[in-house]
Amino acid sequence: MASDVVLELTDIEAGYGKAALVLRGLSVQVRRGEVVCLVGPNGAGKSTVLKVASGLLKPRSGSITLNGTDVTGRSPQELLRAGLSHVLQGHSVFREMTVEENVMLGGYSVADQSSLRERCDFVKSVFPVVAERWTSTAGLLSGGQQKQVEFARALIVRPDVVLLDEPSMGLDPKRTTTVFEQVARMRDAGVAVLLVEQNARRALEMADIGCVLDLGRVFATGPAAELLADPKLSDLYLGGRPATA
Ligand SMILES: Nc1ncnc2c1ncn2[C@@H]1O[C@H](COP(=O)(O)OP(=O)(O)OP(=O)(O)O)[C@@H](O)[C@H]1O
């Protein structure tokens, strides 16, 4: 395994209860400073990959390694301590609380106050809106800005890898652009990002690596720009080819 691989899922089989398998031998790698974007049709298993990676769902077979250590079967809390943060689908900002209070909820496990202060400075440097609105009530921020508060909460523990489940959900195109810019800033700050997106074409324009899932397997993977340029993938999975001028 290359040393820059932060998270690796290998030959994962997973499902819910006694129901049929959702993931059928899926493998994916995420490297430091890289955004890997999972796309594919509804029900392909994209969110299930994130649940397996974060310990919310135990795989029936296969392995998960984090920074080269086998962490298969560990709980979400253990994985958080080991360097993996998961930003769930939907909105998890507490609207009545300030931005600071929301971000600090993520830092409850950081006992050392000076290291917590240093981490605050770090998230403020990654997300300028969070710094500017630090004392504001979170409910007064726009949907895209609230997403940045969720990202900051995930980054306060300074994880090696962040899992993002549909961060653009419910946002208009302009705010989606802003949110994808913030995902790129996390990557540029050295974090590995594994992202699930319905907004496949626009997410792949920002991502480094794309991974097309279908029926619980990886149908195609490679540099995101190459997937975007593939006419067959465009027609099947990316909502058709963009109109040419
Ligand atoms: N908690 C659950 N219990 C039982 N089945 C589930 C559960 N969550 C998901 N599934 C099933 O697993 C399959 C894959 O779901 P998943 O949410 O991973 O797909 P997805 O690719 O993220 O889809 P979407 O794009 O619609 O969010 C679906 O058939 C879904 O019905």
The ligand as an SDF file (V2000), in Angstrom:
LIG
                    3D

 31 33  0  0  0  0  0  0  0  0999 V2000
  -31.1000    1.7110    6.9630 N   0  0  0  0  0  0  0  0  0  0  0  0
  -31.3830    0.9170    5.9250 C   0  0  0  0  0  0  0  0  0  0  0  0
  -32.0850   -0.2250    6.1030 N   0  0  0  0  0  0  0  0  0  0  0  0
  -32.3660   -1.0320    5.0620 C   0  0  0  0  0  0  0  0  0  0  0  0
  -32.0050   -0.8000    3.7850 N   0  0  0  0  0  0  0  0  0  0  0  0
  -31.3060    0.3330    3.5550 C   0  0  0  0  0  0  0  0  0  0  0  0
  -30.9670    1.2440    4.6020 C   0  0  0  0  0  0  0  0  0  0  0  0
  -30.2590    2.2790    4.0550 N   0  0  0  0  0  0  0  0  0  0  0  0
  -30.1710    2.0150    2.7430 C   0  0  0  0  0  0  0  0  0  0  0  0
  -30.7990    0.8530    2.4260 N   0  0  0  0  0  0  0  0  0  0  0  0
  -30.8820    0.2390    1.0920 C   0  0  0  0  0  0  0  0  0  0  0  0
  -29.5770    0.0830    0.5820 O   0  0  0  0  0  0  0  0  0  0  0  0
  -29.5440    0.3660   -0.8100 C   0  0  0  0  0  0  0  0  0  0  0  0
  -28.4610    1.3930   -1.0900 C   0  0  0  0  0  0  0  0  0  0  0  0
  -28.7770    2.5970   -0.3920 O   0  0  0  0  0  0  0  0  0  0  0  0
  -27.7750    3.8340   -0.3260 P   0  0  0  0  0  0  0  0  0  0  0  0
  -28.4610    4.8910    0.4840 O   0  0  0  0  0  0  0  0  0  0  0  0
  -26.4320    3.3900    0.0590 O   0  0  0  0  0  0  0  0  0  0  0  0
  -27.7420    4.2420   -1.8710 O   0  0  0  0  0  0  0  0  0  0  0  0
  -27.2610    5.6010   -2.5410 P   0  0  0  0  0  0  0  0  0  0  0  0
  -26.4570    5.2060   -3.7430 O   0  0  0  0  0  0  0  0  0  0  0  0
  -26.6090    6.4760   -1.5360 O   0  0  0  0  0  0  0  0  0  0  0  0
  -28.6510    6.1820   -2.9990 O   0  0  0  0  0  0  0  0  0  0  0  0
  -29.1990    7.6980   -3.0980 P   0  0  0  0  0  0  0  0  0  0  0  0
  -28.4610    8.3120   -4.2270 O   0  0  0  0  0  0  0  0  0  0  0  0
  -30.6550    7.4910   -3.3950 O   0  0  0  0  0  0  0  0  0  0  0  0
  -28.9480    8.3530   -1.7570 O   0  0  0  0  0  0  0  0  0  0  0  0
  -30.9350    0.8200   -1.1980 C   0  0  0  0  0  0  0  0  0  0  0  0
  -31.5960   -0.2720   -1.7930 O   0  0  0  0  0  0  0  0  0  0  0  0
  -31.5810    1.1790    0.1200 C   0  0  0  0  0  0  0  0  0  0  0  0
  -32.9640    0.9320    0.0930 O   0  0  0  0  0  0  0  0  0  0  0  0
  1  2  1  0
  2  3  1  0
  2  7  2  0
  3  4  2  0
  4  5  1  0
  5  6  2  0
  6  7  1  0
  6 10  1  0
  7  8  1  0
  8  9  2  0
  9 10  1  0
 10 11  1  0
 11 12  1  0
 11 30  1  0
 12 13  1  0
 13 14  1  0
 13 28  1  0
 14 15  1  0
 15 16  1  0
 16 17  2  0
 16 18  1  0
 16 19  1  0
 19 20  1  0
 20 21  2  0
 20 22  1  0
 20 23  1  0
 23 24  1  0
 24 25  2  0
 24 26  1  0
 24 27  1  0
 28 29  1  0
 28 30  1  0
 30 31  1  0
M  END
$$$$
